[in-house]
Amino acid sequence: MAQPPIHSSGSSKPETLLRVEDLAKSYPAFELRDVSFSVEAGTITGFIGRNGAGKSTTLKCLEDAVHPDGGTIEYFGKPYLGNEDTIKEQVGFELNSADFYRTKRLSLIASITSNFYANWSDDAYARYCKLFNLDQKKRIIDLSQGMRVKFALALALSHNARLLILDEPTSGLDPASREEVLDILLKLARSENVGVLFSTHITSDLEKCASNILYIDNGNIIGKGSLSEFKDRYRVAPLDAAQRADTPICGIRETANGTSALVPARSGIGDPATLDDIMTHTARKATL
């Protein structure tokens, strides 16, 4: 069973691999505004939010697939602009781009990919393919979603990536495959000091492996912090109990069993909130 990474309180502060400040991008019907966060070595940051909240736009800006209108992006203490080649050597992106090579064999894709990285290691690639049980004769179209994720990880790790940026890596996976991918990410963070940023709508995955949480809604970061700090801010109580206690209400959720409210932990009422509780209760009222 995957467990969250443990960092000693006496250890030195981990290296910041990615720092984003005031990132902005405007479209006719959507705007990304003042997005700021960081990802440290040896940590896993879960990026959560509803569909259309801005997760994919943010990740595409990080990959330079979308050009931001404002803000700064730094990798390993250096601005992305002007250092693209050296930065890309150390970052592994998995933004569901493998579909471009749907009919190509894994061996050919790896051969093409290796030409773009000075630090590519054939030995490392062979080792990860063996670890992930990847058949080089198969095509992308022949792989399950779980095996596609493993292949993307094998490519990234074979050029010694220090930071992984993943878009919905566990989406569509069966529970066993999801657990396996999470265990791989945890091992990379713990044993290899790799930093991981991944978007997901499966909050239970983050309960198992995330060090930190980044919550976006309508193009704005509305909550961030360590997993424990993020959850410890809130509790869930029946709406009528929250109203009687005259405590602030951060969000509500209506179910067949009644209406519940997300309230500050300092209220002392209700039960501890899960990530799923926080997301579902704030779906209409994002005031974290």
N, C-alpha and C positions, 0 to 999 in steps of 0.2 A: 504493500500500500504506500503510495506517495505521501511524503510528509513535508511540511514547509521547511526551507533551509534555516539553519540556526546560525546566528552570528554572535560571537562573544561580545559582551559589552566592553571588554577590555581591549579589543582589537582596534587597530588603526582604521581611520575612515577609508572606505574603499574608493578606488579610482572612479571618477565620473567618466563614463564612456560616451554618453550622449547628453547634451544640454540644449534645450529648446526654450527660446524666450520670445514671447509676444508674437507667435506665429499667426499669420492672417492670410485668408484666401476668400475672395468673393466670387460668387456665381449669381446669376439672375434670381434664383429661388433659394439660395443658401449662402450663409456666410460663416467662415471659421474666424473666431475673434480671440486675440490675446491668449493663445494656447502656450502654456509654459510648464515644463517638467524636466526631470533628469532621470537617467538610468545609470546605476552604478555596477561595477564589476562584481560578479558573484551573486547578483540578485535577479529575481524574476518580477517584472512589472506587468500586471494584468490591466489591459485597456478595455474598459467596459462602457456600454451605452447602447441605446436602442438603434435599430437600423435607421440610417439616415442622420444619425447624431453628429457624425464628423470623424469617426474612427478611420475609415478608409482614406478620406481626403488627407488627414494628418499623416498617415503612413506613406501615402504617395508623395507628399511633400518631402518626407524624409529620404525617400528613394530618388528624388529629383524627377519622378515621372510626372509630377505637377509642379509648376513654378509658383511659389508663394508670392503674395503681394507685399508682404512685410514680415518683419521678425528676423531672428537669427537662429541658425542651426549649427552647433559645434559638435564634432566628433573627436574624442581623445584630446580635448583642449584646443582644437584647431577649427577655424571656420570651414564649412563645407566648400564654399566657393573659393576656388584657387587651389584646393587640396583634394579634388575629387578622386584622382587616381590612387593616391596613397590611402585615402579613407576607404574606398571600395575594396581594397585588398583585405581590410580588417573587419568588414561588415558583411553578414550574410542576410540577404533579403529573401523572403518567401511570401510573395503577394499574389499567389494563384496564377503565376505567369507561365507555368509549365504547359498549359493548354496550347500554347503556340507550337509546341513540339509534340503534339498528341500522337502522331504517327511515327515518331522517331524512336529508335532503340536507346536504352539507357546508356550503353557504351558510347554511342555517337554523341549524345548530349554532353556526356562527361568530357569527351575529347574536345568538343567545341568550347565548353566552359573553361577547360584548363588553359586555353590560349589567352584568356583575359587576366590570368592571375600569376604573378611572378612567384608567389609562394605556394603554388599548387603542388601537392604531393600525391603521386600515383599510389604510393604505399599506404598513405592515410585513406585515400579513396577506397582502395581494396579492403582495408581493415573495416571501414564503416559499412561497406556493402555486405561483408560477411556478417558483421554484427546485426545488421538490419535485415538479413536474408533477402537481399536484392539480386534478382536474376538479370544480368547485363543484356541478355538477349531479348528481354521483354520490351514492349513499347509503353509509353506513358498511358495510352488508351487501355492497355491491358491491366493496369495497376488499380488496386482499390484506393480509396481516398487515404487510408492510413499509410499504405505503401508509398503513395505520392509524397506525403509529408516526410516520411523517412528518407526518400530519395533527395528531397530538397535539403534536408539536414545534412545528408552525406556530402552533397555538393558544397554547402557552406563550410562545413568543418574541414573539408579537404584543402581549403586554401587558408586554413588557420584563422578563421573568423573569431574575433574577440567579442563581437556583439551580434546577436540574432534579432531580426525584426520580422515578426511572423503575423500574417493576417488570417485569423480564424483557423489555426492549425489543427484544432480538434473537431471542427464542424463536420458533421456527417459520419463521424466514426462511431463504431459500436463501443460499449463501455470498456471492454478489454483492450481494444486498440487505443482508446483515449488514455487509459491508465498507463499503457506502455509508453506513449509519446510523452506524457507528463513525467514519468520516471526518467526518460532520456534527458529532458530539459533540466530536471533537478540534478541529475548527475553532472551535467555540463556546468551548471552554476556552482555546485559544491566542489567538484573535483578539478575542474578546468578553469574556474574563475571567470567563466563566460557570463556576460550580461544578456538578459533576454527581455524583449518587449513584445508582448503578443496581445492582439485583440481577440475578444471572444464574447459571446452572449451566454456561454455555459458557465454560470457563476460557481457551480460546484467544483469545476476544475480549479478555479482560483483558490477556493477554500483549502484545496489539497496542496497547492504548490507555490502560490504567490508570496513574494516578500512585500510587495507594495501594490496599491490600487490607484488607477487613474480613471476618473469617471467623467465622461463628456456628455453633454446634452445640448442640442440645438446650437452646436458650434462653439460652446463654452465649456471649459473645465469647471465643473461644479463641485468636485471633491477629489482629494488626493491625500495619500499618506500610507503608512504601513498598514498591512491587512488588519492587524489587531487594533490599531488606533482607529482605523476607519470604522470597523464594526462596533468598537466600544463606545462610540459617540451616541449610538441609538438603541432604542428598545421598541418593541411592538406591543401595543395594548388595545383593548376594545375602544372604539371611538368614544362611547359614552363615558368610559373611565377616564380617558384623556380630558374630556370636556369638564368632568367633575373636578379633576385635579387642577384645572385652569393652567395647563402646561402648553407651551408652543407645539403646534402640530406641523411636522415637516412634510407630511404626505399622507394620503389615505388609500385604502384598497377595499373594494367591495367584492364580497364573495357570497356564495349561497348560505354561508353560516353567519353572515352579518358584515359589518364594516369595522376594519381595524385601522389604527393610526400609528404612524412612525413618530416617535417622540424622542427628545433629548434624553440621554442616559441619566442626566442629573435629576430628572423627574422622579426617579425611583420606582416607577410603575411598570407593569408589563414584563415581557420576557426579552432576553438578548436577541438582537436582530442578526439575521444572516445577510449575505450580499444580495441574495434573491429578494429578501424582504425590502432592503433599501431600494433596489431598482424598481420593484413593482409598486411600492408605495409612492415613489417620487415620479412615476411615469407621467403624471399630469401636473405635478407641482414640484419642479426641480429647485429646491431651495437649500441644498446642502451647504 
